[in-house]
Amino acid sequence: MLPPQNEPAVRVGARPLAGRDDLLHKISELQNEIGQLHNAVVSHAVVDQAIGVVIAVGGLRPDQGFEILRHVSQTTNIKLRQVAEQIVDCTYGESLPDDIRQALDVALSTARSA
C-alpha cells in the first residue's frame, strides 16, 4: 500500500528528508559507510593475524607484536595493513618482499635484545 501524497517528510536522524532524492542520497551514504566498516574489520583481522605470526616466529611478548609491525611499516613506508598481509601470506608459502624481510629482521633482533 502506498502512503498518501500529503504524507509529512520522513525523518532520518535529526533532520527531515524532503523526498526520494534525499532518501537515495542517504542510502548511498549508508552503503558507503558499511563498506568502510567492512574494510576496517577485515584490516583489523589481518593485522591481528600478523601480530600472532610475529609473536610466534620472534618468540616475543604480545605487546611487542604490534610495535614490530608498526616499525616495519614506518621503516619501509608501506601501509601497516599491507605489511600485515605480506606477513600472513608468507605463512602460506609466499615469499616476503626483501624490504619487509630486512626491516622485520632488524626489528625482531632489536626486540629480542631489549
Disulfide bonds with the S-S distance in Angstrom:
none
